[in-house]
């Protein structure tokens, strides 16, 4: 991947994180249901497919500590009070 292409990808990711929420709005049961429906461990899946899915789950369900409005201090406190 050329550096210009890499810069473009990073800029898009940075913009997507900045325009999204800091704290996810998902329940543990929603995550469990998604994982159970997607991964039964009986059928092999392509690495690229799994990696893309994991990336999507992290973007959706993880506290975005690199978000411009997230100060990164006392993260567990912020998550607990944001709900």
N, C-alpha and C positions, 0 to 999 in steps of 0.2 A: 504494500500500500504506500503510495507516495505521500510525502509530508503534507502537501496541499489537501489531499483527500482526507488524511487523518485529522487535519485542523478542521475541516468541514464537519466531519463526524463528531468531533469533540464539541464544536460550537452548537450543533444541533442537540446533543445530549445536555449540554449546559442550559440551553434555552428550554428544553422540555422539563428539566428539573425545576428551573426557576418559575415556570408557569404552572406547575402542579402543586399539590398539597405537600406540606411538610410531614404531617402525621397521617398514616393510612386509616381508612375507615373500613375495616374488615374485622370479622370475628374469627376466632380460632376454628369454629365449625365450618365457616365458608372455606377456609384454607384446607382443612381436612377433607371436605367434600371435593374440592377441586383436585387435590392430590390423588384421592381414591379413584376419581373418575378418569384421571389421566395416566396414572402409573400403577399398573397391576403387577408388574415385575414378572409377567409371563411371556410378554412379547418384547423382543429387542427393539430399541428405538435408535435412530441415528443420532450421533453425538451433536451435530449441528442443531438438530431439532430440540434436543434436551437443553442444550446450552441457551438457545434462544428463549425457550420457555422459562428457564431459571432466571435469565436476565429480566424477562417481563414480570415475573413474580417479585423479584427484588425491587424493581421500579415501582410496582404497585403496592406492595405490602410491607416495605421497609421504611423506617423513619429516614427521611432524606436529610442527613446531616450536612450535606454540601449545598443545601438550599440557601439562597442569599438571606432569607429571613430567619434562618435557624442559627442561633448563636453557638450551638454545640456544647453549651454548659448545662449541667444538670438535666441531661436529656431524659433520663427516666422520670424525673419530676414533671417535665413538660408533657411527656406522653400520658402520664397518669392523670394530669389535670385537664388535658385537652379533650378527654372523652366525656 
